[in-house]
Amino acid sequence: MRWSEWRARWPEAARELDELLTVDAHAETNGKSEAWAQNEARKSIGSQGAFSWRNNVGATKTKETHACPKCSFRFIVEKPPIRYGLANDSHQLNAKFKSGDLILAIPRKIEQHHVGTTIAQFGSVEVKKPGWHFNPNDDHEAAQAAWATLINRAGGFACFSTGAVKL
């Protein structure tokens, strides 16, 4: 399903996602990078008592060196790639869901059922360079938005950020 088809099928969810993805259009970039934005996000997350970890996503080819026991001829056998990062079990899954740059554990106090118990709510933040604007026609960004939607619908916390994050 294409992004435009999903938006037409789920207009209420699309409006909610638009609000989630809204970035301050007046924020000054002053040449600030995505690395700067990530540092700001991590500082603000930590100052609110939560924990964040970098989530590198990708795949790397692996090779194994073998030698013939009779003649000692050496040869390399290519093995399937090793995939790493959340929601990257396969190329097909990663094309639909791209997990955020930061994975969070957010302490939350339960008020009724588990009175006084603190749990860690799952969180995810996709960091973008200051001045970034969501492009629904970009498949990569649409897959990142699909991940954020999945996490938020499951009761977690997920957003895009160009700096500090409010949990």
C-alpha positions in Angstrom: 0.0 0.0 0.0 1.4 3.4 -1.0 1.5 6.3 1.5 -1.2 8.2 -0.3 -3.5 5.1 -0.2 -2.9 4.7 3.5 -3.7 8.4 4.2 -7.0 8.1 2.2 -8.0 4.9 4.0 -7.1 6.2 7.5 -7.8 10.0 7.5 -8.1 10.3 11.3 -4.8 8.5 11.8 -3.2 10.6 9.1 -4.3 13.8 10.9 -2.9 12.5 14.2 0.3 11.5 12.5 0.6 15.0 10.9 0.4 16.5 14.3 3.0 14.1 15.6 5.3 14.9 12.7 4.9 18.7 12.8 8.2 20.4 13.4 8.6 24.1 14.3 8.9 25.7 10.9 10.4 28.8 12.4 13.3 27.0 14.2 16.6 28.5 13.2 19.1 26.0 11.9 22.3 28.1 12.0 24.1 25.3 10.2 23.3 22.8 13.0 23.5 19.2 12.0 21.5 16.0 12.7 24.3 15.1 15.2 23.6 18.4 17.1 19.9 17.6 17.1 20.6 14.1 18.4 22.7 15.4 21.2 19.9 17.9 22.1 17.3 15.1 22.1 19.5 12.8 24.3 20.1 15.7 26.8 16.4 16.5 27.0 15.4 12.8 27.3 18.0 12.3 30.2 16.9 15.5 32.0 13.3 14.0 32.1 14.6 10.8 33.8 14.5 8.6 30.7 17.2 6.6 29.1 18.2 6.6 25.4 20.4 4.3 23.2 21.5 4.8 19.6 19.8 2.3 17.3 22.1 1.7 14.3 20.2 -0.2 11.5 21.8 -1.9 8.6 23.3 -5.1 7.2 26.8 -6.2 6.5 28.1 -9.0 4.2 29.9 -11.8 5.8 32.6 -14.0 4.4 34.3 -17.2 5.6 37.8 -18.2 4.6 38.3 -21.9 3.8 41.3 -24.0 2.8 41.4 -27.3 1.0 42.8 -29.9 3.4 44.7 -31.6 0.5 46.3 -28.7 -1.4 45.9 -25.8 1.0 44.1 -23.8 -1.7 42.4 -20.9 0.1 39.0 -19.6 -1.0 36.3 -17.3 0.4 32.6 -18.3 0.8 30.1 -15.5 1.0 27.5 -16.0 3.7 24.1 -14.3 4.1 24.3 -10.7 5.5 24.1 -10.1 9.2 21.3 -7.6 9.9 21.2 -5.4 12.9 18.9 -2.8 14.5 15.3 -2.9 15.4 12.6 -3.9 12.8 15.4 -5.1 10.5 14.7 -8.8 10.5 14.6 -8.8 6.7 14.9 -6.4 3.8 11.2 -6.6 3.2 10.3 -5.6 6.8 12.9 -2.8 6.8 11.3 -1.4 3.7 8.0 -1.0 5.5 9.2 0.0 9.0 12.3 1.9 9.8 13.0 2.2 13.5 14.1 5.4 15.1 17.6 6.6 15.7 17.1 6.5 19.5 15.4 3.8 21.5 14.1 4.9 24.9 13.1 3.5 28.2 10.7 6.0 29.8 9.9 5.5 33.5 6.2 5.8 34.1 4.3 5.4 37.3 1.1 3.4 37.1 -1.8 5.0 38.8 -4.5 2.4 39.2 -3.8 -1.3 38.4 -0.2 -1.4 39.6 -0.3 1.5 42.1 3.1 2.7 43.0 4.9 0.5 40.4 7.2 2.1 37.9 7.4 0.6 34.5 9.6 1.5 31.5 7.6 2.6 28.5 9.1 1.8 25.2 10.1 4.8 23.1 11.6 5.7 19.8 12.9 9.0 18.4 13.8 9.6 14.7 16.2 12.5 14.7 16.4 14.9 11.8 18.5 18.0 11.0 17.0 21.3 12.2 14.7 22.8 9.5 13.6 19.3 8.2 10.0 18.9 7.0 8.2 15.6 6.6 7.8 14.5 3.0 5.0 11.9 2.7 6.1 11.0 -0.9 9.6 9.9 0.4 9.4 6.1 1.0 12.1 6.2 3.6 10.3 8.8 5.6 7.0 7.1 5.1 8.5 3.9 6.6 9.9 5.9 9.5 6.4 7.3 10.1 4.8 3.8 9.9 7.2 2.8 12.7 6.2 5.8 14.9 2.5 5.0 14.3 3.0 1.4 15.2 4.8 2.3 18.5 2.3 5.0 19.5 -0.7 2.7 18.7 0.8 0.0 20.9 1.1 2.4 23.9 4.7 3.5 23.4 6.1 6.9 22.6 7.5 7.7 19.2 8.2 10.9 17.4 10.4 12.8 14.9 12.7 15.4 16.5 15.0 18.2 15.3 16.3 18.9 18.8 14.9 18.6 22.4 12.1 16.0 23.0 9.2 16.5 25.4 8.2 13.1 26.8 
